[in-house]
Amino acid sequence: MQTKIVSKNFEIPHAETLAVALQNGRYASLEKLFTFTPQELIDIIKASGLRGKGGGGAPAGAKWQLVSDFEGKKYLVVNADESEPGTFKDRQILAKDPHLLIEGMICTCYAIGSNTSYVYVRGEYEEFSNILQVAIDEAYEKNLLGIDAKYPVEITIHRGAGAYICGEKSALLESLEGNRGHPRLKPKSPEPEFYFGEPTLVNNVETIASVPFIVENGAEAYTACGTDCSPGTLLFAISGHVEKPGVYEAQFGVGMWDYIQELGGGVKGGKKLKAVIPGGASTPILPAHLVYEARLDYESLKTIGSALGTGGMIVLDEDASMVKALKNLLRFYHHESCGQCTPCREGTSWVDKTLDKFIAKTATHEDLEILKSVSKSMNGKTICVFAPAASGVIEGFLKHFESEFLECIQ
C-alpha cells in the first residue's frame, strides 16, 4: 500500500542536511533537467498527470503553461501556509527533506522561466522555516542557487501572520505584497495569478516536491502509481481516534478503511468507527458505512458526497459527539473568516453562536432550520471557497447525523 516518492528520505537521519541529502539522491534530477527545453519539461509534467496537492487537485501542467506563455519577469510562489485542522503533511517535507523542495523549485523555475521564488510559510511554523532556511543557505554555498548556479534561482522565505485565509492563493499573494490577506475576484477566463502585476505560479509544497521524481524518472514512472484520473501518490495525514496518527504516503485510489487499518493502526482502543472527515476540516464528513466503500482519490470521494482535499483524515470513534465536533469546526471558521464577504462574515458567526444552543441543549426546531438556511445562504455567494466549504461541512453533519442535533432540542 505504501509507496514512497516524496517521503523516501524521511526516515534517514539528518536528511535535512545537504551532505546527507546529496548522498541520498537529492539534486540528481538537475543532471537530466537541462537536457530538456522548458516546454518539453512542461509537457512531461502534463503527461504525468501531476495534480495540485494543496486541496484543489487542479492539473499542475496546465497552470505551469499559463505562466510560461508570458514574456518577461515571472515568479514562483510555494504555498507552505498549511493551516487547516487535520492537515500537517507539508511541514514533514520542510523538516525532514527540505532539499527535495528546493530541488523541485529549481526544476519548476526552469520550466516556467522564473529566476525569483518565494516560500510563504505558515506563521506558526518557525521551527520548520528555520530548517528550510538552513537548507537554502547550504544550497547557495554549493552554487545550487544564486547567480553562480547553472540556472540562477533566488529563494526567499516569507512567514505569514497566522491567517488561515492566506492559504488561498490570491489572499496569499495579497499578503506577500504587504496588503491585508483578502482573496481576489476570480478572472472569467484561465490566467495565472499575478504578484505585483507579474505572472506568478502558486503551487503547494508537496506538489513542487513531487517534481524531481518526474524529471528524473519520467512521466510513465509517476503514472504507474495511483489511478487514471489521479496518478501518483499523496502524503495522507491521519489524526483523531486512531492508534498511529501521523503522515503516511500512499498511492491514490487505496481504500480509506484499508489505509486507516494498515497505516493508521485502526480505531483507537478497538472501538467502532463512527465517521471520518476525509480531507481536512473543509471537507464534508462521511459516516462509517461510506468510509468502508470510499477510495482515496478525487473522483471517488466526489461521487459519495465529499472531497479528498488535502488528504488530512480525521477519524471519529463511536463515542464522538457530532454536535461538539461541528461546533469545534465552526468556531474555527468563525475565527478565521477574513470578513470581506458578508455571507461568510455574518454566516459563520451566526452558525457558531447557534451551535452554542445545541451544546447547552436549549436549541429549538427553529435553530435547526437556521443552521440549514444559513449554510445555504453562504454557498456560492462569496469571493473565495471559504464560506462554501463551511456550508458543505454543516450540510454533511446534518445530512448524516441530524438525529444527534434533534436530541439537543428541548
N, C-alpha and C positions, 0 to 999 in steps of 0.2 A: 504493500500500500504506500509506504513512504518512499518518495523519490526526491533525492536531494540535488537540486540545481542551484538555488540561491543559498541554501543552508549547508552546503557541502563542507565548509571550513569552520562551522560554528563551534564544534567540539574540540578543535585544535587549540592547545594552549598558546596564548599570546598571538593569535592570528590577526589581531588588530594592529600589530607592528609591521612595518614594511619588510623587514628581514624575513619574518616567518611567512608573510603574505607572498613574497616572491618565491619562496621555497615550495609553496603550495598552489602555484598556477596563476596567481594574480598578475595582471598586465600581460599575460600570454596572448590575449586576443589582439593586442596592439600590433603584433608581428603580422597578423593577417589583415588587420583593419585597412592598412594603406595600400593593399592590393586591390581594393575596391574603390570605385568612384563614389562620391557621396550619394548619387542617385541609385547606384547599384546596392548600396547598403540599405537605403530606404526600401528598395524593392525586396530585399531579403527580410526585413522586418515585416513588411506586408505579407510576404509568403509564409512567415512563421505564425501568423495569426495572433501575435502578441497583443493582449488587451490591457488597458489601464487597470492597475491593481489597487487603486485608491477608493474604489466603490462603484464607479460608473460603468466600467468594463468596456469603454469605447476602444475601437481598433487603434493601436498606437501608430502604426504606419501611416494611416490617413492624417493624423494630427501632425506628424513629422513633415508630411508632404506640404501641408498648408503653410508651414513656416519656411520650408526650403524654397518654395516658389517665389518668395520675396527676395529682392535685392537689398544690399546694404547691411546695416547693423541689425543683429539678431541676438536674442537671449535664450538661455535655458534656465528654467527655474525648477528646482526639485522641491516638491511638496513633502516636507517632513513634519507638518503640523498635525500630528497624529493625536487627536483629542477626543475621539468618540468612545464612550464607555463600551468595554468589551474588545477594543482594538489595541493591540500592543505588539505588533509584528515588526514595524519599521525600525523601532528602537533596537531590535535584535541585530539588524544589519548594521546600524550605526555603532553599536557596542562591540559586536563580535567580528565583523568583517567590513570595516569602513572603506578599505581599499577596493572592494568589489564595487561599491557605489561610485568611487572616484573613477575607476576604470570604465564603468558604464557611462559616466558623464563625458569622458573624453570621446568615447565612441559616438555618443549622441550628438555632441557639439560638432564633431567632424561631419556627421551625416547632414545636419541642418545648416551648416556653415556659420556656426557661432563660435566666438572666442571668449565670451563672457558668460559666466553662470553663477547662480546663487542657490544656496540650500536654505530654505525657510524652515526653521526648526521650532517646534512647539516650545513655548517659553519655559515650561516646567522641566524640559529635557536638558538641563545644564550639564549634567554628568555625561550624557551621550554626545552633546555638541562639543564638549571639551575633547572627548576621544576622537571625534571626527576631525577637529582642528589639528590635533597632533598628527593624524594621518595625512592631512593636506600639507602640513609643513614638511613632512617626510617626503612627500611626492614632489614638492618644489625643490627640495635639496637634491633629489635624484634626477632633476630635469624631466620628470614626467609631466609636470605642469609648468606654466610660465613661458616666457618668451624664448627660452632655450630648448623647449620641448620640440619634438618632431612636428607635432601640431599644437600650437600655443593655445592653452586654455587657462583662464583665470577663474578661480573658485572662491567665493566669499560666503561665509555663514552669516545668516541674519536670524536672530532669535525673536520670536513673536512675544506678545504680552499676555498670552494665556486665553485668547478668544477662540472658541470653537469655530465660529463662523469663518475665521481666516483659513480654515481648511478648504473652503470653497475657493476655487482657483482665482476668480476675479476679485473676491474680497482679499485674498492673499496678495494680489498684485497692488491693490489699493493701499494695503498696509505697507508693502515694500516701498511704495512711492512716498510714504510718510503721511498718508491720509488715514482717516478712520476706516476700519475694515468693513465696508459695506459692499455687498455684491453689486455687480454692474448688470444693466439690462443686456439681454442676450441678442446677438445680431440675427437678422432674418435669414441670412444665408451662411453657409460654413465659412469661417475665417478663424485665424489664430487669435490668441489673446495678445494684448499689447501692453508693454511695460514702457512708460514714458513715450508712448506713441510708436514704439518699435515692435515688430513681430516677435512673439515670445512663445516658446513651448513650455507648458507646465505638465509635468508628469510626477507621480509619487515615487517614493524611494524604491519600493520593490519593483516597479516597472523598469526603472533605469538599471537596477541591479540585475535584471534578467537579461539585459542586452549582451554582455560579454559572452555568455554561453552560446547565444545565437550566432554572434560574429565568428566565434572560434569553431563551432561545430556545424553550423548551417541550419537553415530553416527546418529541414527534414528531421533533424535530431530533436527539435523542440516540438514539432507536431506529432512526433512518435508518442508523446505523453498526452494525457487528457482526452478530450472529445473533439469531434469535428468542428463544433462551433466554439468550444472553449479549450483550445490546445494549451499544453504546458502544465505548470504547477502553480500552487498558491501557498503562501505561508498562512495556514489557518491558525488563528488564536482560539483557545478554548478555555473558558473560565466558568465560575459558578459552582454548582454542586457536582463536581467530578473529582475522581481520585487523583488525577495527574494534570492539573491545569498547566498550560504552557503554550508554546508555539511549535507546531509540527508541520513540515512541508509535505504536501500530498498532491497527487495528480487531480486535476479537475475531473469530476464525474464519479468519484468514490461515494459510497453510501454514507449518509450523515450518521446513521446509527452505528455503522461499522467503524467509522472514524472515532466516534465517542467511546466505543467499546475497546478498540485496539490501541489507539494512541492516547486517548484521554483516561483510560483505565476504568471506564464505566461510571455509572452514577454513584456518588459518594455514599458510603455506608451501606451499599447494597439496596438502597431504596428504589422505588419505581420512578420512572421518568414521567414528568408531567408536561413539560414543554421545553422548547428551545427557541431562543432568539437567534436566528441563523447567521446574520452578517453584521453584527454591531447593533448598537441601540436604535438605529434608524430604520431597521427592517421589521416587517410585521412578524409577530410571534407565530410559531407552529405548535399545535398540540401534539402529544406523543404519537397518536395514530398516523399523523402525516410525517413525523420525523422518521418513522420506520421505513417509509417508502421514498423519502427525499434523497436526492443526489446532489453533491456539492458542485454544481455548475450553474451558470447564469440562467440558461433556458429552463432547466428542470425546476429550479426553485420558483421561477416566474409562473410556471404552469400550475403550481399548487398555492399561489397567492402570497408569495413572499419574495425575497430577493437575496442574492449572495452578498451584496455589499462589499465590505472589507474582509469578509471571511471570519469575523470575530464571533464565535458561537458562545452564547451564554446559556448554560444548562440549568434548568429548574426542576427540583425533585417534587415528589408528591405532596410534601408539606408546605411548599411555597404558596404564599398568598398572592394571587394575581392582582388584587386591588392594591396592595402595597408595592408590588413590582411596577405597576403602571404609574403610581404616584411618584416613585423614585425616578422614573424616566421623565415624566412631565415636569418635575421640579428642575431637572437638568435643562430641558428645552426652554422652560420659562426663564431660567437664569441666563441662558446663552443666546437667546434671541437678540439680534443686533438692534431691533426696534425700528428698522427702516420702513417696513410694511405693516400697516395697521392690522390686517387679519392675523398676522403672526404675532406681533407685539401684544395685542389685546387677547387673541385667542389662546395662546399658551398660558397667559396669566389667568384667564377665566377658567380654563380646564384644570389647571393646577389647584386653584382655590376650591373649585367644585369637588375635586377628589378628596379634599380635606374632610368634607362631609361624609363621604363613604368610609373613610378611615375611622371617623368618630361614630359611625353607624347612625347618623342623623339625616341621611340623604332621603330624598323623596323621588317618586317616579319622574317628576319634572326635572330633577337634577340629572337623571339618566338620559332624558331627552336632550338636555343641554349638552351633555358630552357628545351625543351623536350629531346634533345640529352644528355645534361649533366646529367639530372636526371636519364636517363637510364644507363649512364656510372658509376654512383655512386652505383647502386643497385647490391648487390651480389658480390662485388669485394673488400670488406674490412673485417677487423678482427671482428668488432662488428656490431650491427644493427643500429648504429647512422646514417650512410650515407643512408642505405636502408630506414630508417624512413623518413629522409628528402626527399628522392626521392619519396616516397609514398605521402607525403604532397603536393609536387609540382604537381605530376600527378593528384591528386584528385582535386586540384583547376582548373587545365587546362581542366580536363575532364568535369567538371560541369559548369565552369564559364569562358570558353575561350572567350566568346563574350566580356567580360569586358576588357580582355587583348588586344583584337583586336581594341577596341575603343581607346586604348592608342597608337596605331601605327600611326605615322604621314603619 
